[in-house]
Amino acid sequence: MEKLNRNFNSSNFADYILNKVIMLQNSKVFSSYSVDDIAKAKTFYGDILGLKPVLNEMGIIELHFGDGGNVIMYPKDNHQPASFTVLNFRVNDVEAAVDELTKKGVVFQKYDHEHLRTDEKGISRDNGGPTIAWFKDPAGNFLSLIEE
């Protein structure tokens, strides 16, 4: 680890910080989360969601998206589902996507809270945010469809 030089003044400290931030700003990033069953996850993300999951030589699923984004899913014996959304899919029409995935057996979350309500399909509309619908993968991780 680089030893921090304590002889910074305001201008060279700013340069130091900017150089470190720029290094990360231009780096390629990916997201990752765990699943409890790699085979079920591969089937769900491939057959149900229509993605092209790749099982790599380490037994990890890789998802590669057209915008350059990447996600990996790794097996974890003591997996605990995320209590937050781990993957958001931007779609042109949330209702059409919900209808298509519902036909494939996906169950959308329904909420009836003061600041979050969904309709009978599980779509949140006019709640102060985007039109969105949440669902879970076989490992219980939250995913969403967000209307662009």
FIZA-7218 format. One record per residue (C-alpha): residue number from 1; residue in one letter; chain; x negated, y negated, z negated. Coordinates in nm, 3 decimals. Example, Ala and Ser with C-alpha at 12.3 -4.5 7.8 and 13.67 -1.06 7.14 Angstrom:
BEGIN
ATOM,1,A,A,-1.230,0.450,-0.780
ATOM,2,S,A,-1.367,0.106,-0.714
This chain:
BEGIN
ATOM,1,M,A,0.000,0.000,0.000
ATOM,2,E,A,-0.128,-0.344,0.088
ATOM,3,K,A,-0.256,-0.543,-0.206
ATOM,4,L,A,-0.073,-0.873,-0.237
ATOM,5,N,A,-0.302,-1.176,-0.224
ATOM,6,R,A,-0.190,-1.413,-0.498
ATOM,7,N,A,-0.352,-1.715,-0.327
ATOM,8,F,A,-0.053,-1.794,-0.110
ATOM,9,N,A,0.064,-2.145,-0.049
ATOM,10,S,A,0.410,-2.225,0.085
ATOM,11,S,A,0.313,-2.218,0.454
ATOM,12,N,A,0.103,-1.902,0.462
ATOM,13,F,A,0.348,-1.719,0.235
ATOM,14,A,A,0.626,-1.794,0.485
ATOM,15,D,A,0.407,-1.663,0.768
ATOM,16,Y,A,0.331,-1.348,0.569
ATOM,17,I,A,0.700,-1.281,0.502
ATOM,18,L,A,0.804,-1.356,0.860
ATOM,19,N,A,0.545,-1.116,0.997
ATOM,20,K,A,0.671,-0.839,0.769
ATOM,21,V,A,1.036,-0.907,0.852
ATOM,22,I,A,0.970,-0.923,1.225
ATOM,23,M,A,0.806,-0.583,1.204
ATOM,24,L,A,1.136,-0.434,1.081
ATOM,25,Q,A,1.355,-0.658,1.292
ATOM,26,N,A,1.221,-0.502,1.611
ATOM,27,S,A,1.210,-0.144,1.488
ATOM,28,K,A,1.443,0.125,1.617
ATOM,29,V,A,1.685,0.241,1.350
ATOM,30,F,A,1.911,0.539,1.295
ATOM,31,S,A,2.157,0.644,1.032
ATOM,32,S,A,2.180,0.976,0.852
ATOM,33,Y,A,2.415,1.156,0.617
ATOM,34,S,A,2.461,1.506,0.483
ATOM,35,V,A,2.712,1.778,0.564
ATOM,36,D,A,2.777,2.107,0.390
ATOM,37,D,A,2.811,2.322,0.704
ATOM,38,I,A,2.608,2.241,1.016
ATOM,39,A,A,2.806,2.480,1.241
ATOM,40,K,A,3.142,2.326,1.143
ATOM,41,A,A,3.001,1.976,1.188
ATOM,42,K,A,2.861,2.060,1.534
ATOM,43,T,A,3.199,2.201,1.642
ATOM,44,F,A,3.394,1.904,1.503
ATOM,45,Y,A,3.173,1.633,1.650
ATOM,46,G,A,3.148,1.817,1.981
ATOM,47,D,A,3.483,1.986,2.046
ATOM,48,I,A,3.714,1.751,1.853
ATOM,49,L,A,3.546,1.411,1.889
ATOM,50,G,A,3.404,1.481,2.236
ATOM,51,L,A,3.046,1.388,2.148
ATOM,52,K,A,2.735,1.582,2.246
ATOM,53,P,A,2.573,1.699,1.922
ATOM,54,V,A,2.226,1.844,1.958
ATOM,55,L,A,2.101,2.093,1.702
ATOM,56,N,A,1.727,2.029,1.680
ATOM,57,E,A,1.452,2.273,1.581
ATOM,58,M,A,1.479,2.168,1.214
ATOM,59,G,A,1.849,2.261,1.197
ATOM,60,I,A,1.958,1.896,1.200
ATOM,61,I,A,2.235,1.760,1.423
ATOM,62,E,A,2.144,1.461,1.636
ATOM,63,L,A,2.403,1.231,1.794
ATOM,64,H,A,2.284,0.988,2.060
ATOM,65,F,A,2.513,0.707,2.171
ATOM,66,G,A,2.516,0.503,2.492
ATOM,67,D,A,2.429,0.180,2.312
ATOM,68,G,A,2.103,0.332,2.188
ATOM,69,G,A,2.236,0.414,1.842
ATOM,70,N,A,2.146,0.746,1.685
ATOM,71,V,A,2.281,0.940,1.389
ATOM,72,I,A,2.150,1.255,1.229
ATOM,73,M,A,2.335,1.494,1.002
ATOM,74,Y,A,2.141,1.727,0.780
ATOM,75,P,A,2.256,2.029,0.579
ATOM,76,K,A,2.266,1.992,0.204
ATOM,77,D,A,2.368,2.274,-0.028
ATOM,78,N,A,2.497,2.042,-0.300
ATOM,79,H,A,2.657,1.800,-0.052
ATOM,80,Q,A,2.893,1.541,-0.195
ATOM,81,P,A,3.111,1.363,0.064
ATOM,82,A,A,3.046,0.992,0.100
ATOM,83,S,A,3.312,0.778,-0.065
ATOM,84,F,A,3.260,0.512,0.203
ATOM,85,T,A,3.267,0.504,0.582
ATOM,86,V,A,2.950,0.659,0.724
ATOM,87,L,A,3.027,0.619,1.095
ATOM,88,N,A,3.248,0.368,1.279
ATOM,89,F,A,3.363,0.416,1.638
ATOM,90,R,A,3.457,0.099,1.827
ATOM,91,V,A,3.745,0.172,2.063
ATOM,92,N,A,3.961,-0.038,2.294
ATOM,93,D,A,4.288,0.102,2.161
ATOM,94,V,A,4.298,0.249,1.810
ATOM,95,E,A,4.654,0.380,1.848
ATOM,96,A,A,4.570,0.573,2.166
ATOM,97,A,A,4.257,0.719,2.003
ATOM,98,V,A,4.455,0.816,1.690
ATOM,99,D,A,4.720,0.985,1.905
ATOM,100,E,A,4.454,1.179,2.100
ATOM,101,L,A,4.268,1.294,1.788
ATOM,102,T,A,4.589,1.378,1.603
ATOM,103,K,A,4.676,1.618,1.887
ATOM,104,K,A,4.340,1.786,1.821
ATOM,105,G,A,4.424,1.832,1.451
ATOM,106,V,A,4.253,1.530,1.298
ATOM,107,V,A,4.439,1.396,0.994
ATOM,108,F,A,4.421,1.021,0.937
ATOM,109,Q,A,4.411,0.868,0.590
ATOM,110,K,A,4.721,0.687,0.471
ATOM,111,Y,A,4.705,0.402,0.222
ATOM,112,D,A,4.970,0.197,0.045
ATOM,113,H,A,4.776,-0.045,-0.173
ATOM,114,E,A,4.830,-0.415,-0.224
ATOM,115,H,A,4.548,-0.515,0.013
ATOM,116,L,A,4.536,-0.206,0.231
ATOM,117,R,A,4.835,-0.050,0.399
ATOM,118,T,A,4.851,0.186,0.691
ATOM,119,D,A,5.145,0.283,0.905
ATOM,120,E,A,5.282,0.636,0.951
ATOM,121,K,A,4.993,0.716,1.189
ATOM,122,G,A,4.729,0.598,0.941
ATOM,123,I,A,4.649,0.272,1.121
ATOM,124,S,A,4.579,-0.043,0.923
ATOM,125,R,A,4.702,-0.350,1.109
ATOM,126,D,A,4.728,-0.715,1.005
ATOM,127,N,A,4.564,-0.658,0.667
ATOM,128,G,A,4.317,-0.943,0.707
ATOM,129,G,A,4.066,-0.733,0.900
ATOM,130,P,A,4.041,-0.541,1.225
ATOM,131,T,A,4.286,-0.275,1.334
ATOM,132,I,A,4.129,0.038,1.188
ATOM,133,A,A,4.206,0.402,1.108
ATOM,134,W,A,4.004,0.632,0.880
ATOM,135,F,A,3.963,1.007,0.895
ATOM,136,K,A,3.724,1.267,0.755
ATOM,137,D,A,3.484,1.513,0.910
ATOM,138,P,A,3.488,1.877,0.787
ATOM,139,A,A,3.235,1.785,0.514
ATOM,140,G,A,3.469,1.515,0.380
ATOM,141,N,A,3.268,1.216,0.503
ATOM,142,F,A,3.474,0.913,0.606
ATOM,143,L,A,3.471,0.806,0.971
ATOM,144,S,A,3.671,0.528,1.133
ATOM,145,L,A,3.811,0.400,1.459
ATOM,146,I,A,3.793,0.019,1.487
ATOM,147,E,A,3.962,-0.172,1.764
ATOM,148,E,A,3.737,-0.408,1.959
